Amino acid sequence: MGDSRLKLLNFGLVRWYFSKVLNTVLRRLIQVDSVKKLLYAFMVSVLCYAPTYAHADEHNVLILNSYHSSFPWTDNLVNTIKNELAKSGYHSLDIEFMDTKEYGFGEEYIQRLRSDYGYKFKDKTLSLVIATDDNALNFVRRFHNEIFKNSPVVFVGVNNIALADVLDRNLFTGVFEVEPFVENIDLILKTNPKVKKILLIFDKTPTGEARWDTISTTFEQYPNITFERIYGNEKLGDLEHYVNKLTDDTGIIFGSYYSDASNRYVSLAEGANRISTASSQPVYAMHEQLIDYGVTGGKVINAKKSGLLAANQAIKILKGTSTAEIDMVKEDIGSYIFRYDRLVKYDISPSILPSSSYIIGQPFNPWKEYWLQISITSLLLTVLLITNIALFKNIRKRESIQNQLEKTNLLLDREANIDTLTGLKNRFNFETWLKSIKYESSDYIVVYIDIDQFKLINDYYGHKTGDSIVSQVADRLEKNLPHAKSVFRIGGDEFCIVFPADGLDQNEVSSSIINCFNHPYYVEDEASVKVTVSGGMIHTAQLSDSSDSLKYTDMALYQAKSAGGNKILPYVQEYDSNVAQLNNASAHVQKLIREQRDFDFYVQPIVEMKTRQTVGYEMLLRLTYDDGSSVPPPLVVRACELTGAIHTLTVETFKAACRFLAISDPNTFLTINLSHAQLMVIDVLDELEAQFRTSGQDINRLIIEITEDKFLEEPTFIDTLNEFKARNIRLALDDFGSGYSSLSCLKSIPLYISKLDKRFVTHQAYSKESLTHLCHLCSSLGLRVLAEGIEDLSDYELCLQSGVELGQGYYFSHPLPFEQAAGRSLSIESTTH
């Protein structure tokens, strides 16, 4: 260390001298060009600011070892600590060996060590003392102030864990040697359940005594096991003879055996090897180096692991951390290690050893080492073989499959573009045609029609006859309109006919279509049916986008229906206000989705009429323009249908329902309104169940409201409603009595609630007797009756006296935000408006 300091001083003087010289040179750099100035400046910075020797070397560290230098445990500890300190720049080490296994640890020897070390370290300031094993730590504690000048101490390999409670934490920290005694006892009992006695070989050395004191505290955990200690009071040959005669009800743990009855020093290697070789039973140990000397194995502690922990503690102290801030390590850091030859000798199967065990000398087993790779390779070869067989068979059938695919493609193409009932081009084909003419200059007349009172035909004659009428209409349109370019079936009883605009006026087009229905249509038993149609028409030249044709002709069609039907009206500008409303609603919906904003929903309580208790809620769509004005819900739904956002609206409706159910009374139900377009989405049921499953809400609290309209009689629509019932989702018929539904409809649809149209209630528009009969009719069909639109006391009393079971309206409550509705009392007092 003195040489290092001298070198540091000499180097500092040289650096100071060069700094003065180069500063003089820099004053004359005014005459030197810029490149040379940079070079000079670089030289100055290198010489003046080059680092000196690492400050880490200024620390003096003493490693004081209990045993001699060739002892494996000590050598592994010292080498590990030296290497770790060197990595952090600490090279100045003093290493001393007390050699207490050879000379013992008696008072005379202690005083001699005291004299030697006192002289050796009297003029040396120690930054840290590292004590390995118990004797070294005891020596440092006894002469800490006298010899080691109260330097901080890190200990390692110390067996006496009780010291943790008495050591001064401001000066001492370290790593206790926590021997896995209990784990090895459990291991012996697991590998040989017959064991009743365990032989413990621990001599009378200080280390042996400390280890014995520690392990003896665990004996009470094994009340059925007898523990016998071997002290070294016998000759080693006698001990060999003794262990050779042991029966299989005895286990052995080798701890330490450094001298026998003749006081002859026995090395660790000799003692462990001779006893392990002679023993008729497997010998277990708690130190890894003993495995090299012949013991069977066990859970063993490793000097390198202990050394790493101690070195890390030492480095922290050398960098300024106090010992009090560094916790002592008192945990078991052992690993299961065994010798394969000993396992074979004592017939111990590796399968009963702990799964983390490492077995030294075990023969190479490809399956055990590479089972995963072998399994994957076998699987891949099997898959490859099966694939090759399948490919071979497929190649032989290639021509047959190719022909079949071609036929299938033709059928799929036809199904995608042709209506299966009528053979006409379908809606997809019509929309494709509209896109194809988008940038053409040609003008066409598009006519959109549907059959008047088609619902009555289905009600009276049945759906089979209805399908027959649709097919006959399609046939007449295709055969009797020679000027028509194409005829399309849009769906249900709806058709589109396209005419070239050249040479034709709208009256001529309208008359030619109406004339197709002058003659009656024939159904079963040769009965005749008078069929008329209503429709709307428009020139594509009127439109900035031809794909809007259906939107405008639909407006004209409804005008024709409102005028009594059996006529086809052209779209005129007077309908613009309706179209403008629809366009505005469509644009607002698209903006809402583009900005990822949610649709807004309120709920209105549904009460039990007799008790006025809230038993459920109806969820209502609320959408406002940017100016604050409201968008009528039917217009929102229609806009979503036209813009392709109907699925988004449906999903948002399901999510909102789940949010409200999560905060509302679990004894109440919730009804939501779904249009025909929403219900006919292919995956609507799966989406509904997925949302409820994700949110964890009870789907049995949900009721779907369907509107009484012309789609109510469609077979596919009824099939969808029956699928809801099959999945235990209840249905309610909204606006019952508005004119579409029939008794056959009520019987064929799996309804739970019949919701009376508010015209039956508001201001007593119908007699009490009519309302009573209607309630009795619904009750006879097993339906609960709900009256909406109850706005005052007279409406409430009329419904109550007529047998209405459930009520809803402003008389009870306005629609409310979710949180406000959930927070209200279940008992609702009437509200005056």
SULTA-V66011 format. One record per residue. N is the residue number from 1. RES is the residue in one small letter. SS is DSSP state (H for helix, E for strand, L for the rest). Layout:
BEGIN
n->(N	N)
res->(RES	RES)
ss->(SS	SS)
END
This chain:
BEGIN
n->(1	2	3	4	5	6	7	8	9	10	11	12	13	14	15	16	17	18	19	20	21	22	23	24	25	26	27	28	29	30	31	32	33	34	35	36	37	38	39	40	41	42	43	44	45	46	47	48	49	50	51	52	53	54	55	56	57	58	59	60	61	62	63	64	65	66	67	68	69	70	71	72	73	74	75	76	77	78	79	80	81	82	83	84	85	86	87	88	89	90	91	92	93	94	95	96	97	98	99	100	101	102	103	104	105	106	107	108	109	110	111	112	113	114	115	116	117	118	119	120	121	122	123	124	125	126	127	128	129	130	131	132	133	134	135	136	137	138	139	140	141	142	143	144	145	146	147	148	149	150	151	152	153	154	155	156	157	158	159	160	161	162	163	164	165	166	167	168	169	170	171	172	173	174	175	176	177	178	179	180	181	182	183	184	185	186	187	188	189	190	191	192	193	194	195	196	197	198	199	200	201	202	203	204	205	206	207	208	209	210	211	212	213	214	215	216	217	218	219	220	221	222	223	224	225	226	227	228	229	230	231	232	233	234	235	236	237	238	239	240	241	242	243	244	245	246	247	248	249	250	251	252	253	254	255	256	257	258	259	260	261	262	263	264	265	266	267	268	269	270	271	272	273	274	275	276	277	278	279	280	281	282	283	284	285	286	287	288	289	290	291	292	293	294	295	296	297	298	299	300	301	302	303	304	305	306	307	308	309	310	311	312	313	314	315	316	317	318	319	320	321	322	323	324	325	326	327	328	329	330	331	332	333	334	335	336	337	338	339	340	341	342	343	344	345	346	347	348	349	350	351	352	353	354	355	356	357	358	359	360	361	362	363	364	365	366	367	368	369	370	371	372	373	374	375	376	377	378	379	380	381	382	383	384	385	386	387	388	389	390	391	392	393	394	395	396	397	398	399	400	401	402	403	404	405	406	407	408	409	410	411	412	413	414	415	416	417	418	419	420	421	422	423	424	425	426	427	428	429	430	431	432	433	434	435	436	437	438	439	440	441	442	443	444	445	446	447	448	449	450	451	452	453	454	455	456	457	458	459	460	461	462	463	464	465	466	467	468	469	470	471	472	473	474	475	476	477	478	479	480	481	482	483	484	485	486	487	488	489	490	491	492	493	494	495	496	497	498	499	500	501	502	503	504	505	506	507	508	509	510	511	512	513	514	515	516	517	518	519	520	521	522	523	524	525	526	527	528	529	530	531	532	533	534	535	536	537	538	539	540	541	542	543	544	545	546	547	548	549	550	551	552	553	554	555	556	557	558	559	560	561	562	563	564	565	566	567	568	569	570	571	572	573	574	575	576	577	578	579	580	581	582	583	584	585	586	587	588	589	590	591	592	593	594	595	596	597	598	599	600	601	602	603	604	605	606	607	608	609	610	611	612	613	614	615	616	617	618	619	620	621	622	623	624	625	626	627	628	629	630	631	632	633	634	635	636	637	638	639	640	641	642	643	644	645	646	647	648	649	650	651	652	653	654	655	656	657	658	659	660	661	662	663	664	665	666	667	668	669	670	671	672	673	674	675	676	677	678	679	680	681	682	683	684	685	686	687	688	689	690	691	692	693	694	695	696	697	698	699	700	701	702	703	704	705	706	707	708	709	710	711	712	713	714	715	716	717	718	719	720	721	722	723	724	725	726	727	728	729	730	731	732	733	734	735	736	737	738	739	740	741	742	743	744	745	746	747	748	749	750	751	752	753	754	755	756	757	758	759	760	761	762	763	764	765	766	767	768	769	770	771	772	773	774	775	776	777	778	779	780	781	782	783	784	785	786	787	788	789	790	791	792	793	794	795	796	797	798	799	800	801	802	803	804	805	806	807	808	809	810	811	812	813	814	815	816	817	818	819	820	821	822	823	824	825	826	827	828	829	830	831	832	833)
res->(m	g	d	s	r	l	k	l	l	n	f	g	l	v	r	w	y	f	s	k	v	l	n	t	v	l	r	r	l	i	q	v	d	s	v	k	k	l	l	y	a	f	m	v	s	v	l	c	y	a	p	t	y	a	h	a	d	e	h	n	v	l	i	l	n	s	y	h	s	s	f	p	w	t	d	n	l	v	n	t	i	k	n	e	l	a	k	s	g	y	h	s	l	d	i	e	f	m	d	t	k	e	y	g	f	g	e	e	y	i	q	r	l	r	s	d	y	g	y	k	f	k	d	k	t	l	s	l	v	i	a	t	d	d	n	a	l	n	f	v	r	r	f	h	n	e	i	f	k	n	s	p	v	v	f	v	g	v	n	n	i	a	l	a	d	v	l	d	r	n	l	f	t	g	v	f	e	v	e	p	f	v	e	n	i	d	l	i	l	k	t	n	p	k	v	k	k	i	l	l	i	f	d	k	t	p	t	g	e	a	r	w	d	t	i	s	t	t	f	e	q	y	p	n	i	t	f	e	r	i	y	g	n	e	k	l	g	d	l	e	h	y	v	n	k	l	t	d	d	t	g	i	i	f	g	s	y	y	s	d	a	s	n	r	y	v	s	l	a	e	g	a	n	r	i	s	t	a	s	s	q	p	v	y	a	m	h	e	q	l	i	d	y	g	v	t	g	g	k	v	i	n	a	k	k	s	g	l	l	a	a	n	q	a	i	k	i	l	k	g	t	s	t	a	e	i	d	m	v	k	e	d	i	g	s	y	i	f	r	y	d	r	l	v	k	y	d	i	s	p	s	i	l	p	s	s	s	y	i	i	g	q	p	f	n	p	w	k	e	y	w	l	q	i	s	i	t	s	l	l	l	t	v	l	l	i	t	n	i	a	l	f	k	n	i	r	k	r	e	s	i	q	n	q	l	e	k	t	n	l	l	l	d	r	e	a	n	i	d	t	l	t	g	l	k	n	r	f	n	f	e	t	w	l	k	s	i	k	y	e	s	s	d	y	i	v	v	y	i	d	i	d	q	f	k	l	i	n	d	y	y	g	h	k	t	g	d	s	i	v	s	q	v	a	d	r	l	e	k	n	l	p	h	a	k	s	v	f	r	i	g	g	d	e	f	c	i	v	f	p	a	d	g	l	d	q	n	e	v	s	s	s	i	i	n	c	f	n	h	p	y	y	v	e	d	e	a	s	v	k	v	t	v	s	g	g	m	i	h	t	a	q	l	s	d	s	s	d	s	l	k	y	t	d	m	a	l	y	q	a	k	s	a	g	g	n	k	i	l	p	y	v	q	e	y	d	s	n	v	a	q	l	n	n	a	s	a	h	v	q	k	l	i	r	e	q	r	d	f	d	f	y	v	q	p	i	v	e	m	k	t	r	q	t	v	g	y	e	m	l	l	r	l	t	y	d	d	g	s	s	v	p	p	p	l	v	v	r	a	c	e	l	t	g	a	i	h	t	l	t	v	e	t	f	k	a	a	c	r	f	l	a	i	s	d	p	n	t	f	l	t	i	n	l	s	h	a	q	l	m	v	i	d	v	l	d	e	l	e	a	q	f	r	t	s	g	q	d	i	n	r	l	i	i	e	i	t	e	d	k	f	l	e	e	p	t	f	i	d	t	l	n	e	f	k	a	r	n	i	r	l	a	l	d	d	f	g	s	g	y	s	s	l	s	c	l	k	s	i	p	l	y	i	s	k	l	d	k	r	f	v	t	h	q	a	y	s	k	e	s	l	t	h	l	c	h	l	c	s	s	l	g	l	r	v	l	a	e	g	i	e	d	l	s	d	y	e	l	c	l	q	s	g	v	e	l	g	q	g	y	y	f	s	h	p	l	p	f	e	q	a	a	g	r	s	l	s	i	e	s	t	t	h)
ss->(L	H	H	H	H	H	H	H	H	H	H	H	H	H	H	H	H	H	H	H	H	H	H	H	H	H	H	L	H	H	H	L	L	H	H	H	H	H	H	H	H	H	H	H	H	H	H	H	H	L	L	L	L	L	H	H	H	H	L	L	E	E	E	E	E	L	L	L	L	L	L	H	H	H	H	H	H	H	H	H	H	H	H	H	H	H	H	L	L	L	L	L	E	E	E	E	E	L	L	H	H	H	H	L	L	L	H	H	H	H	H	H	H	H	H	H	H	H	H	H	L	L	L	L	L	L	L	E	E	E	E	E	H	H	H	H	H	H	H	H	H	H	L	L	L	L	L	L	L	L	L	L	E	E	E	E	E	E	L	L	H	H	H	H	H	L	L	L	L	L	L	E	E	E	E	E	L	L	L	L	H	H	H	H	H	H	H	H	H	H	H	L	L	L	L	L	E	E	E	E	E	E	L	L	L	H	H	H	H	H	H	H	H	H	H	H	L	L	H	H	H	L	L	L	L	E	E	E	E	E	L	L	L	L	L	H	H	H	H	H	H	H	H	H	L	L	L	L	L	E	E	E	E	E	E	E	L	L	E	L	L	L	L	L	E	L	L	H	H	H	H	H	H	H	H	H	H	H	L	L	L	L	E	E	E	L	E	L	H	H	H	H	L	L	L	L	E	E	E	E	E	L	H	H	H	H	H	H	H	H	H	H	H	H	H	H	H	H	L	L	L	L	H	H	H	L	L	L	E	L	L	L	L	L	E	E	E	E	E	H	H	H	H	H	H	L	L	L	L	H	H	H	L	L	L	L	L	E	E	E	L	L	L	L	L	H	H	H	H	H	H	H	H	H	H	H	H	H	H	H	H	H	H	H	H	H	H	H	H	H	H	H	H	H	H	H	L	H	H	H	H	H	H	H	H	H	H	H	H	H	H	H	H	H	H	H	H	E	L	L	L	L	L	L	E	L	H	H	H	H	H	H	H	H	H	H	L	L	L	L	L	L	L	E	E	E	E	E	E	E	E	L	L	H	H	H	H	H	H	H	H	L	H	H	H	H	H	H	H	H	H	H	H	H	H	H	H	H	H	H	L	L	L	E	E	E	E	E	E	E	E	L	L	E	E	E	E	E	E	E	L	L	L	L	L	H	H	H	H	H	H	H	H	H	H	L	L	L	L	L	E	E	L	H	H	H	L	E	E	L	L	L	E	E	E	E	E	E	E	H	H	H	L	L	L	H	H	H	H	H	H	H	H	H	H	H	H	H	H	H	H	H	L	L	L	L	L	E	E	E	L	L	H	H	H	H	H	H	H	H	H	H	H	H	H	H	H	H	H	H	H	H	H	H	L	L	L	L	L	E	E	E	E	E	E	E	E	E	L	L	L	L	E	E	E	E	E	E	E	E	E	E	E	E	L	L	L	L	L	E	E	L	H	H	H	H	H	H	H	H	H	H	H	L	L	H	H	H	H	H	H	H	H	H	H	H	H	H	H	H	H	H	H	L	L	L	L	L	E	E	E	E	E	L	L	H	H	H	H	L	L	L	L	H	H	H	H	H	H	H	H	H	H	H	H	L	L	L	H	H	H	E	E	E	E	E	E	L	L	H	H	H	H	L	H	H	H	H	H	H	H	H	H	H	H	H	L	L	L	E	E	E	E	E	E	E	L	L	L	L	L	L	H	H	H	H	H	H	L	L	L	L	E	E	E	E	L	H	H	H	L	H	H	H	L	L	L	H	H	H	H	H	H	H	H	H	H	H	H	H	L	L	L	E	E	E	E	E	L	L	L	L	H	H	H	H	H	H	H	H	H	H	L	L	L	E	E	E	L	L	L	L	L	L	L	E	L	H	H	H	H	H	H	L	L	L	E	L	L	L	L	L	L)
END
